[in-house]
Structures are given as structure tokens and as C-alpha cells.
Amino acid sequence: MGQRSYQEMVEEQKKGMPPVTTGDLTGKTVMITGANSGIGFEAAKHFATMNPTRLIVVCRSVEKAQDSIAKIEADTGYKGAEPMALELSSFRSVSEFVTQVNKTLDRLDIIVENAAISTNYEYIATDDGWESMLQVNSLGPALHTILLLPIISNTAKQHSVVPRIVVVSSETIFMANIGSDAIAAANTLQTLSSKDYCTPEIMRARYVHSKILNIMLVNKLAALLPQNIVPVALNPGFCVSGLRRKSRGEDAERFKKMEDEFAYTSEEGSRQIIYAAIGGKDEELRGKFTSYSQVLEVSDWMLSEEGKKAEDKTWNEMLEIFGKLDERVPQIVAEYLKV
Ligand SMILES: NC(=O)c1ccc[n+]([C@@H]2O[C@H](COP(=O)([O-])OP(=O)(O)OC[C@H]3O[C@@H](n4cnc5c(N)ncnc54)[C@H](OP(=O)(O)O)[C@@H]3O)[C@@H](O)[C@H]2O)c1
């Protein structure tokens, strides 16, 4: 299954990361989540060097965002960064965040959905009752993006620009797929989230599920949004960052060995965010998965009938769930997400 073996990934890593794409973001507003650590922090610094009119540094608290901004300013001299707080394990936080955005931002040219967690295969339920990697990595960013569609769409129309919706996925999408039993279940997302379903074996693949759902989100947005908005998913490569901080024992040792052998720095990985955000051609990147500054075909399973079914089903279920959580969602779907 999938077109990329582990060995192919290692060989690609060892080739070295392409240089960072550069550009001029004057007049533009850029937003990035998870901007205090790892790949997101480094991407925020790259954006800062391109002089956006506003750079919205999104972290789990305003204090973390302020700390990150102080470092961005010290390293780049850029003064246009603004802090915002977003807790992706809470749907309410996502909704409140967008209410705040609608009061304070007048445009949004680039949104980078970067924040994510890995729980070291542990089942942890959020306060909203969802398995945490599913909510933080997939459902939270999907709701966030959908609620931001009006401002993104208005930016495209009013300024005749092509905003990008950039979703950070992963090379791991080639390593597993979403189980047939969950896809066949009456409610796939609730099945995936349920404690009974989440055996240790399922939890070992859960991070992968969450990153597959990121690409499925991009596919759906590309199918339903007008051409003047470009959703794109990306693989930053295997990087040293805070992501695997919960790894223990044999897993920690294996990751350490991989890091020593071929990992990128977070700065190198962040170049792939910048490529997806400002590089390439809009028409070539729209709805695609990029890796090493080029389009990479997703896994055979994602392209299969079952993969497509999973994509349709999880999308419809998400819209139903989100519609009950935030009354803006059905309006947005009707107005902005047309076939
Ligand atoms: N590192 C890799 O090898 C690799 C490979 C492929 C893909 N990726 C992807 O790259 C992206 C960035 O990860 P990273 O490697 O840079 O890891 P990281 O250093 O752990 O950064 C993750 C960021 O997400 C934030 N975050 C975590 N939980 C959150 C929540 N509930 N609400 C809001 N923000 C939350 C973190 O905030 P706190 O600091 O407050 O926890 C942090 O800013 C992720 O999407 C990851 O899946 C990484």
C-alpha cells in the first residue's frame, strides 16, 4: 500500500532540504497555528522576514504567543506580529477564536493549520469527549478552517488575490489507513474516537489517521471552493521538534536514532510550509499534497474507492457535528462550499 517506502523516505531526507522560498508579503495577513514551537515557530520567522502587514501568531495562550513574538522580533526585527490564543482541543475555543478574528481582521491571505500533537499512542479524551489526536489534529483545524472561509473568500474577492489554506500533514500517511470497520460503521468519526475501538494497535496508527484526515480536508475544500482559493497539504519531512516529546522506552530510542541519522531541523522542515504558502503555481498546488517542494501523490489507499468513501463520509459527518456546535457552519456551507 502507498507509493513511498520507509527507505524511499530516508533517501529523500538525506538529499537535503531545498532552500526556503522567498517573497514579499507586504499588504498581506498571514496566520499560523502552533507558532511557539518547532516547525510552526520557524515558519513564523520566515514569514516575518517577508514583511506581511499582519502576522497572526496563534498559540494555546496569549502569553505563549507573546513569548514567541518577542523571539521573532529579536531574530528578524519584524514588528507586525500579533498574538492570538487557540486551544484546538476545545470546539468552543475554536468558535470564540473566529468570532474574535471577525472583529479584528479585515483580510486573511494565508492560514497555516500547523498545530498538532502526538500522545505517544495513549488514549486521552478531550473535555469535548473526543480522542485527543482526532480533535486537536483533525477536527479542530477543520472547524477552524471552515469558520474562516468567509474572511478568506472576501479577501480573494475584494483584493483580487488567491489566498492559500495550508494544512500541515505528514509522510506518515503512507504507513497506515483508516480501518474498513470504522468506515463501514454508522458513524465513522465517533467509532474512531470511541475508547472501545481505540485498542493499543489502533492508537499506534492514530496520529497517521489524523494526518490522513488533514489531506482529506484539503481535497474536499479544493473540490468545493472556487478556484481563487488554494487549499494545499504538505509534508514537512521528519524533523527534530517537540512533537515526539512524549515518546518513551523503545520508541524514544528509535526516534532518537532516526533523528541522529537523517532528521531535519525544524527550520528546514518549516521551508515546506513556506513553499506550500507562497511557492509553486496556484493551479498546480490546488488540492495537492506537497513534499520537498513538489507535488507528491497521496497513498494508493487514499486514492482507492474505500479511501474516497472515507473522505466523503468523514466530511459529511464533520459538517453535521460542526453544524450542531456552531450555527455559522450551515450558513458557510451553503454560501461558500458549493459543488
Ligand atoms: N516533527 C516532525 O518530524 C513532523 C513530521 C511530519 C509532520 N509534522 C507536523 O508538523 C506540525 C508541527 O509539529 P512540530 O513537529 O513542530 O511539533 P511541536 O514542536 O510539538 O509543535 C506543535 C505545536 O502545536 C501546538 N499545539 C499542541 N496542542 C495544541 C492544542 N491543543 N491547541 C493548539 N495548539 C496546540 C503546540 O503548542 P504547545 O507548545 O503549547 O504544546 C506547538 O506550538 C504538526 O502538524 C505535525 O503533525 C511534524
The ligand as an ORCA input file, in Angstrom:
! r2SCAN-3c Opt
* xyz 0 1
  N       8.392     16.938     13.537
  C       8.177     16.090     12.557
  O       9.010     15.217     12.262
  C       6.917     16.182     11.745
  C       6.787     15.345     10.637
  C       5.632     15.415      9.888
  C       4.651     16.320     10.221
  N       4.791     17.117     11.320
  C       3.716     18.059     11.623
  O       4.281     19.347     11.800
  C       3.375     20.154     12.577
  C       4.157     20.910     13.629
  O       4.656     19.995     14.578
  P       6.112     20.108     15.213
  O       6.862     18.940     14.750
  O       6.664     21.461     15.020
  O       5.760     19.834     16.757
  P       5.824     20.753     18.069
  O       7.172     21.353     18.213
  O       5.330     19.869     19.161
  O       4.771     21.900     17.769
  C       3.388     21.651     17.827
  C       2.643     22.932     18.055
  O       1.235     22.636     18.162
  C       0.749     23.276     19.341
  N      -0.384     22.554     19.936
  C      -0.355     21.329     20.512
  N      -1.563     21.047     21.032
  C      -2.367     22.098     20.767
  C      -3.709     22.402     21.071
  N      -4.479     21.561     21.780
  N      -4.231     23.584     20.662
  C      -3.459     24.441     19.971
  N      -2.165     24.237     19.674
  C      -1.626     23.064     20.071
  C       1.924     23.252     20.306
  O       1.697     24.144     21.358
  P       2.386     23.892     22.814
  O       3.843     24.155     22.636
  O       1.680     24.863     23.683
  O       2.083     22.456     23.180
  C       3.044     23.646     19.360
  O       3.044     25.025     19.150
  C       2.328     19.196     13.105
  O       1.160     19.305     12.304
  C       2.959     17.826     12.900
  O       1.986     16.813     12.756
  C       5.910     17.070     12.079
*
